[in-house]
Amino acid sequence: MDLAAPARPSWWGEVDAGQFTATALTPQEQSQGLVLLCQAKALSDLEIDAREIAGGVALEIRMLPCRVTDLRTLSHDVMMLKLSLPKGKDLEYLAGQYVDILLRDGKRRSFSIANRPQADTPLKLHVRQVPGGRFPGARVRRTKGFKELMRFQGPFGLFPQTGEYKTGDPDGRRHRPRTDQSHS
């Protein structure tokens, strides 16, 4: 059952918690003002408390060129972009990390890496098309993007497969990142 949590004005800012399943956050977590950042929309400046996980692996953040080599529609508003890197330019990353695509105007858009980490494979990104959004999905779709070089930077973030940060979920099942969701 989906539920829409109301916007919550408070000392940390105002947030529209968005749509999420009732099992994603307990009523106690909701009453504490916790939201799913992947669904929430900021309605004001925010102060966010994030619990960092100790013991992370430090991977080199790199700026790399890439080319869109495949483009598939996964749903009415989600596309899968497959990005190939130049030979010998693999990206080392962990499940749950993301990259920033650099746009022509100098702005960045962040996208989670959708496939599992392995050498010599293209990166797969799931891109949600947002009306009025800044990622040029229409241009990529129109040109098929296969000739255009793009740049990205990453990997960023840490979202390990562990339950240590989720009370009441010792094996981490509720918050395990999904990997390789595309139809390869």
N, C-alpha and C positions, 0 to 999 in steps of 0.2 A: 504494500500500500504506500503510495507516495504522499508526502505531506509537504506543504509549503510553510516554512517557518516565517513568522513576521519579521519585519525589519526591527532591529533592537537598538534604540538609542541608549548610549551609556557613556561612561568616561573614556572608553577605548575607541569610540567612534560609532558610526551608524552603518549597519550591514543588513542587506537583504540576503538571508541565508539560502535562498534558492530552493530548488526541488531536490529532495533526496528520499531514499527509502527509510521507513520508520526504524529499521534495524541498524542504520548507519550510525546514529547517535542515540544514546539512551536518554530518557526524559531528564535524568539528573545532569547529564552533560549539556543538554539544551538549556536547562535552567541556569547553568553556570556560564552561559553565553558562548559555549563552544560552537563553532561552525566548521563545515567542510570547505576549506579554502578553494578546492577545485570547483565548487558550486556557488560560493558566495560572491556577491557583488558589493563593492565598497560604495556607500552613499555619501561618505565624507572622508576626511583624512582619518587614518587608523593608527592605533598603536597595537601591534601584534606581539603576543608572547609566544615563542616557539621553543619547545623543549628540544635541545640538541642531543643527538645520540653520540655517546663516546665511542671511540674505537673505529671510526670511519677510515676508509682507505683514501689517501690523497692521490688523485689522478691529475695528470697534467691537463690544464685547460688550454685548448688550442683553437686557433682561427684557421679554418680549412675551407677550400673551395669545394663545391659539389655541383652535381647536375641532376635534375629530375629525370629519372630513367623509367619511371612508371607512375601512373596516376589512375587511381580507381575510386569510384564512388562506393562508399560503404553504407551510407544511409542518405536520407534526403538532405542532411546538413553536415555530413562528415566525409572527407576525402582522405585517402591514404596516399601520401607522397613517398616514393622510394627514391632516396638520394644516394647516388654513387660518388665515391671519392676517387681522386687520382690514384693510380697504381702506387703501392708502397706507402699510402697515407691512411692507414687504419686509425680509427678512433677507439681508444680504450675507454670503456664506460661500464657502469654497474646498472643492474635492473633498478628502475625507478628514477633514473636521472633524465635530464632534459638538455636541450640545446637552444640557443638563441639564433634565429634566422635574421640576418642583417638585411634590411630593406634598402631600397635605393635612396630614400630620403634620410638615411642615417638612423632611423628608428629600428628597434628590435622587437621581435615577437618570439615568445618562448613556447616550445612544443615538447611534450614528453616523447621519449624514444619508445616506440611500440614493440620493437623486436628484442629478443634476448641478446645479451652480449656474446659475440663470437667474431673471430677474425675473418677478414676477407668477405664480408657480406655488406650489402647496402644498408643504410639506415632507413627505417620505416617510421614515418611520423603520421599520426592521425590529426588532421586539421579540421576543426569545426568551423564551418562557414557562418559567420555572424553578420547579419545585415548591418551595413555601415562599418564593419570591422576593417582593420588596416592591413590584414594579410591579403595580398593580391591573388586570391584564389581564382577569381574570374579570369584574370590574365593568364594564369598558369593553365587553367582549363581550356581557354580559347586557343592558346598557342601550343598546348600540350607540354609546354615548358622544356621540351627535350633538348633544345639548343641553348637555352639560357643558363649561363653559369650563375650560381648563387654562392653566398658565403654564410658560414655559420660559426658560432663559437660555443665551446662546451668541452666536456660535459659539466653540468652544474647540478647541485642538489644532492641530497642523500636521503633515500627512502628504503632502508634495509628491510629484508624479510625477517623481522623479529617481533615478538610480542612484548618486549620489555617496556615499551612506551605506552602500551594500551592496557590499562587496568581491566581485569576480568577477561582478558583474551591472551592467556599465557602462550599459546602456540602461534599467535599472530595471524590467524586465518582471516579475520575481518579486514585487515589492512595490508594484506600481501599484494604487492603490485602485480597487475596483469602484464603478461609479456606475450609478444607476438600474436596480437589480436587480428591481424590481417588475414586475408584469404590468399595465401601464397600459392 
